[in-house]
């Protein structure tokens, strides 16, 4: 059984997720920890639960989702895993941080690239990679078919969707990703988004004003 720990980090109120199971192997998805207290909170959780962090995954590389990449690399020696199309965004994240008045330590270069159809494994858990562009050019979601949950990045939120006015964003592409990739997963699927509260596919199908 997979345990999902969520942390709300940085001035953008970004959701960082740590996933682990009974083996104590874990992955961290979109580490957004920005200041010392946030970094300490994340580190304390991992160490106090005696977790073995084996992978750092970025659903996409907007600045609020990669603020903690350098910290994770510094503490655990892990470089990020992402879609190839997100590499330019990762390289320019510090520049875009400056546009928002935020100083961001540059992320290490990617360890590897993953794409649609790949499976991320840790312990007894498998996460299927879905290619879901629209909010960004190379965004991915991670789906646990066995336990019916989806790490959705900034694709789908509770009664909202990701913004499309940033570089690489496109409304038509985003809506297609949601309708063609996410909605077919099933109404019972839990959706854990990059910002805001948890939701389900079924709730969004009936209540989301953008795609309902």
PyMOL commands that set and color helices and strands:
alter all, ss='L'
color gray80, all
select helices_A, chain A and resi 36-48+63-66+69-76+84-91+93-99+171-185+201-207
alter helices_A, ss='H'
color red, helices_A
select strands_A, chain A and resi 3-9+14-20+25-29+52-57+80-82+112-113+119-122+125-131+140-144+149-153+156-157+160-161+190-193+199-200
alter strands_A, ss='S'
color yellow, strands_A
deselect
rebuild
show_as cartoon
